[in-house]
Amino acid sequence: MKFSDRLANLLKEHGITQKRLSMELHIAPSTLNGYLRRNREPDFTILVKISNYFEVTADYLLGVTNIRNPYRHNECYDDKEEDLLDTYRALEAPEQTYLICQAHIYYRRKQRNF
């Protein structure tokens, strides 16, 4: 995934407008728009600001890795694992237990089919 796609996804996920982010980063809205339209690239200073703002690594923004922030959970999760973890944490305790049971059942069935 390209930098522009990752940046657009982060804006959408956090519900932040381009105008607000450009104000927070102290850059012109047209500059941010250029990043999103793929006709501009941020310098290192802005890349670090964006990284810090969204609490992701520069490597994630640049598409080097799918791990957003290996230091955030003291573990290394890719996007799918983080999504699963976020979903699990949003559930009530009985729903979490149900989800774990279903995962175990699914896993055991897969193991028997091999």
ABEGO torsion letter per residue (X at the ends): XBAAAAAAAAAAAAGBBAAAAAAAAGBBAAAAAAAAAGABBBBAAAAAAAAAAAGBBAAAAAGABABABAAAAGBBBBAAAAAAAAAAAABBAAAAAAAAAAAAAAAAAAAAAX
